[in-house]
């Protein structure tokens, strides 16, 4: 049984490969980047083999795995599974951005590619819930290319779905992608929410994120100069302010705010300034879940400093990830 590999692989949002490699160079200089495709980067471990239970704490990765490299045929995939002693399979695409982002022709080709490999591989693997500590084979496919194969040791801190995807059931009538962003973040970071917790949501329009907080059992104070979708605004758990963040008067806010959410495109500096100004109304806040823009390499390089700035608000824990629905931003979770 092989538990390590000279190589590691990580997936990320297509277009963020440089940001991921820069992050790895800072956090794990023993990993040297190698083979690359959109949304996938491999690394050579120069000091010691990469272990299946390793998962460097990188913001821009969707998954980490020990790497076997490309496998041209099902028999090559089976041989890798036998070498590592795995009977569990994660089969999915390397690009886990929302399917609606793909052109119809690409969606059809990807569907066919996945279906072909599913027929070839699935019968040889065990189905059902995967236990903590089991070795899982990661098979990442893309139309017209051989699968890239790796493996990881499963656990609560690892990716829970093939390719690092996060499946979210979106209710009918949800007005924006904000629902997915908040739902993915709540699933990833698992904040300790109590029924009826009051959330101050900055940048709430048109209300997708608001709806996700409501679905999580919270009440929401929604702040945005643009109106919420009518069905969201009509919910009894929503109190809305037609205001820009900078114009919001802390005296207007109701008592008992427990969480702060923000998807207003604010930088860390502007967000910290806003929260400090609203401080009198946020004395009982337990934490925040905010989206920070990372539209270019420069913003990605500034991210560690931005996280430190957010930690200055009094968090005992700050973590950030770029999740499948984030696109041009990352979600930051802080808890007091």
Secondary structure, 3 states (H helix, E strand, C coil): CCCEECEEEEEECCCCHHHHHHHHHHHCCCEEEEEEECCEEEEEECCCCEECCCCCCCCCEEEEEEEEEEECCHHHHHHHHHHHCCCEEEEEECCCCCHHHCCHHHHHHHHHHHHHHHHHHHHHCCCCCCCCCCEEEEEEEECCEEEEEEEEECCCCCCCCHHHCCCCCCCCCCCCCHHHHHHHHHHHHCCCCCCCCEEEEECCCCCHHHHHHHHCCCEEEEECCCCCCHHHHCCCCEEEECCCHHHCCHHHCCCCEEEEEECCCCCHHHHHHHHHHCHHHCCCCCEEEEEEECCCHHHHHCHHHHHHHHHCCCCCEEEEECCCCCCCEEEEEEEC
